[in-house]
Amino acid sequence: MKVCDIVKQLELKVFSGALGVDKEITGGYSSDLLSDVMGNAEEGQVWITLQTHKNIMAVASLKEVAAIILVKNLQPEDDVKSISNDEKIPVLGTTLDAFTLAGKIYAMLNE
């Protein structure tokens, strides 16, 4: 499954990094603690978070995640969008909470 597939099926908003929506998704990781993500997220996963500042892009790039999904209708800060476009790591958004979103993505990946 690709990032563009979950964007379409879950009606996610693409804030930035649209050139990376063809990346394959290998799984998902949900955490708001940057050190936890750095220690445990894996390459190709989508990262579900409520963090919106530019440090999420540093962690996403380091871990080579497929995309970042912001929950609860949160919006990325402007500098996040710029870095996301440069790194081709999509920053996506949803009105769903992290628990609900994680469940839906898990179900999609295990169909």
Phi, psi and omega in degrees: 000142181254163178304318181299331179293316179287330176301313182291309186292327182258004179053050179279149175272134175264106179282321185193173178072027185301336179290351180257009185287353177268007179291144176283142177258128179258348182166199180216160177216133181238117178194150177251358180263113186302320180294327177294316179296317180299325182275341190229336179292153181240156178306136176088354179279156168269138182254121180260125184204167171249003177288139185233002185270170188294342179295337177295329180289324178297316180291317180299319179292316179301316183270354180054049177289157181284327181191161172246134177242119177271132184261173172055036176065023177284155182238141178288151174292157185303320181292335176295317181299317180297313179294319179302316178296318179295319184275348184058039174250110182298138169250119186244165180220154178211159174275347182290157172277167186299319182299311181295315180298315180300319179297317180294317180293319177302313180298319180295320182287342182249020177287000000 
